[in-house]
Amino acid sequence: MSCRRGGPTKGAPRHQNSVAFKHNKHSKKSKKIEGISHMGLCPKCHGIIEWRKKYRKYKPLKAPRKCGSCSNRTIVRAYHAICAKCRAKKEVCAKCLLPRTQWKSVEEEEEEEEEGEEEEVQGAKADGNDANIPNKSDIDENESNDIKATTATAIDTVERTEQKSVSSSSSKQQPTRKELLQRLDDPDVRERERRTILRKLEQI
């Protein structure tokens, strides 16, 4: 996949996994990743990092990174943009730099989205249960009407084809004796065509 501007964008997965991902029980790296704690994150960023840890997408830092605020190599946790000291001074999320005063709004939006999804699922189930099942007599009547309609259309098509064949045969008139003689006198006529003209003259 190309990462340049205007290239194809990555969409949703084609197939949904029926079984959730499971960590290797005897993996030391998985145990180490699960033990890493992230402090000073907004609910959205915390959920993103927890998802990475759950599905083995988390990549811990091998060396301290440079802070985006103080420019010192003091970032110890992966996916953080600023260090713990700068985060405490500015009172923002260490990953997305969202102010702490707006964290509540993020939580409310996520809760509203979850409630909306649950309502949609419940509404779809209710619609499926309340759907009217058609009677057997109605189905039989519909089938008979469909059969009648198909037979009528088939008869119409047959009649049209017959009419076309009759009209085409009537439109093709046989040439007269004079026309055949003129054609026979033509020097450009081939031998095979000359023979067919002679046969037609004998029939006339």
C-alpha positions in Angstrom: 0.0 0.0 0.0 1.3 3.4 -1.0 1.6 6.1 1.7 1.9 9.1 -0.7 -0.8 11.7 -0.9 -3.7 10.7 -3.1 -2.9 7.0 -2.8 -5.4 4.3 -1.8 -6.6 4.6 1.8 -6.9 1.6 4.1 -10.5 0.7 4.8 -12.3 -1.6 7.1 -11.4 -5.3 7.3 -13.0 -7.5 4.7 -13.8 -10.3 7.1 -14.7 -10.1 10.8 -12.9 -12.4 13.1 -15.2 -14.9 14.9 -12.6 -15.7 17.6 -10.8 -13.0 19.6 -7.0 -12.8 19.6 -5.2 -14.7 22.4 -1.7 -14.0 23.7 0.9 -16.7 23.9 0.8 -17.9 27.6 4.5 -18.5 27.8 5.6 -15.2 26.1 7.8 -13.0 28.3 7.3 -10.0 26.1 3.5 -10.2 26.4 3.8 -10.3 30.2 6.1 -7.3 30.2 3.7 -5.4 27.9 0.7 -6.2 30.1 2.6 -4.9 33.2 3.3 -1.5 31.6 1.1 1.2 33.1 0.2 4.5 31.2 -0.7 7.5 33.4 -2.0 10.9 32.3 -4.0 9.8 29.2 -7.5 10.9 28.2 -10.1 8.1 28.0 -9.8 7.9 24.2 -6.0 7.5 24.1 -6.1 5.1 27.0 -8.6 2.9 25.1 -6.3 3.0 22.0 -3.3 1.9 23.9 -5.2 -0.8 25.8 -6.4 -2.1 22.5 -2.8 -2.3 21.2 -1.8 -4.2 24.3 -4.7 -6.6 24.0 -4.1 -7.5 20.3 -0.3 -7.6 20.5 0.1 -4.3 18.5 1.9 -2.5 21.3 5.6 -1.8 20.6 7.5 -0.7 23.7 10.3 1.9 23.5 13.9 0.5 23.4 15.4 3.9 24.3 14.0 7.2 25.8 12.4 9.5 23.2 12.7 13.3 22.9 9.9 15.3 24.5 7.9 17.6 22.2 7.7 20.3 24.8 11.1 20.5 26.6 13.1 18.7 23.9 14.8 16.4 26.5 15.0 12.6 26.1 12.6 12.0 29.0 9.8 10.0 27.4 9.8 6.5 28.7 6.4 5.2 27.6 5.6 4.4 23.9 3.0 6.6 22.0 3.5 9.6 24.4 4.2 13.0 22.8 5.4 14.8 25.9 7.1 13.7 29.2 5.5 13.3 32.6 6.8 16.6 34.0 5.5 18.7 31.0 2.2 16.8 31.1 1.8 17.6 34.8 2.6 21.3 34.2 0.3 21.8 31.2 -2.4 19.4 32.5 -3.0 17.8 29.1 -3.1 14.3 27.7 0.4 12.9 27.2 -0.6 11.4 23.8 -3.0 13.8 22.0 -2.3 16.9 24.2 -6.0 17.4 24.9 -6.6 19.7 28.0 -7.8 17.9 31.1 -11.0 20.1 31.2 -12.2 18.5 27.9 -11.7 14.9 29.0 -15.2 14.7 30.3 -16.7 15.7 27.0 -14.7 12.9 25.3 -16.1 10.4 27.8 -19.7 11.7 27.3 -19.3 11.4 23.5 -18.1 7.8 23.7 -21.0 6.9 26.1 -23.5 8.5 23.7 -22.1 6.6 20.8 -22.3 3.3 22.7 -25.9 4.0 23.8 -26.8 4.9 20.2 -25.3 1.6 18.9 -27.2 -0.4 21.5 -30.5 1.3 20.6 -29.9 0.6 16.9 -29.3 -3.1 17.7 -32.4 -3.3 19.9 -34.5 -1.6 17.3 -33.3 -4.0 14.6 -34.2 -7.0 16.8 -37.6 -5.5 17.5 -38.3 -4.9 13.8 -37.3 -8.5 13.0 -39.6 -9.9 15.7 -42.6 -7.7 14.7 -42.3 -8.5 11.0 -45.6 -9.9 9.7 -45.3 -13.5 8.3 -47.4 -13.9 5.1 -50.2 -16.5 5.0 -49.9 -19.6 2.8 -53.0 -18.6 0.8 -51.4 -15.2 0.0 -48.2 -17.0 -1.2 -50.2 -19.4 -3.4 -52.1 -16.5 -5.0 -48.9 -14.6 -5.7 -47.4 -17.6 -7.3 -50.4 -18.2 -9.5 -50.4 -14.6 -10.6 -46.7 -14.8 -11.4 -47.3 -17.9 -13.5 -50.1 -16.3 -15.4 -48.0 -13.2 -16.1 -45.1 -15.3 -17.4 -47.4 -17.3 -19.7 -49.0 -14.2 -21.1 -45.6 -12.6 -21.8 -44.4 -15.9 -23.5 -47.5 -16.0 -25.7 -47.0 -12.3 -26.7 -43.4 -12.9 -27.7 -44.3 -16.0 -29.8 -47.0 -14.0 -31.6 -44.6 -11.1 -32.3 -42.0 -13.5 -33.7 -44.6 -15.1 -36.0 -45.8 -11.7 -37.3 -42.2 -10.7 -38.0 -41.5 -13.9 -39.9 -44.7 -13.5 -42.0 -43.9 -9.8 -42.8 -40.3 -10.6 -43.7 -41.4 -13.5 -46.1 -44.0 -11.2 -47.7 -41.5 -8.4 -48.1 -39.2 -10.7 -50.1 -40.8 -10.9 -53.5 -39.6 -13.3 -56.2 -37.9 -11.6 -59.2 -39.7 -11.5 -62.5 -38.6 -13.3 -65.8 -37.5 -10.0 -67.3 -35.3 -9.2 -64.3 -33.8 -12.7 -64.4 -33.0 -12.3 -68.1 -31.3 -8.9 -67.6 -29.3 -10.4 -64.8 -28.3 -13.3 -67.1 -27.0 -10.9 -69.8 -24.8 -9.1 -67.3 -21.1 -10.1 -68.0 -20.1 -9.7 -64.3 -22.3 -12.5 -63.1 -20.5 -15.6 -61.9 -21.0 -19.1 -63.2 -22.7 -20.3 -60.0 -25.2 -17.4 -60.0 -25.8 -18.0 -63.7 -26.9 -21.6 -63.0 -29.3 -20.5 -60.2 -30.9 -17.9 -62.6 -31.3 -20.6 -65.2 -33.0 -22.9 -62.7 -35.4 -20.1 -61.6 -36.2 -19.5 -65.3 -37.1 -23.1 -65.8 -39.3 -23.1 -62.8 -41.1 -20.0 -64.1 
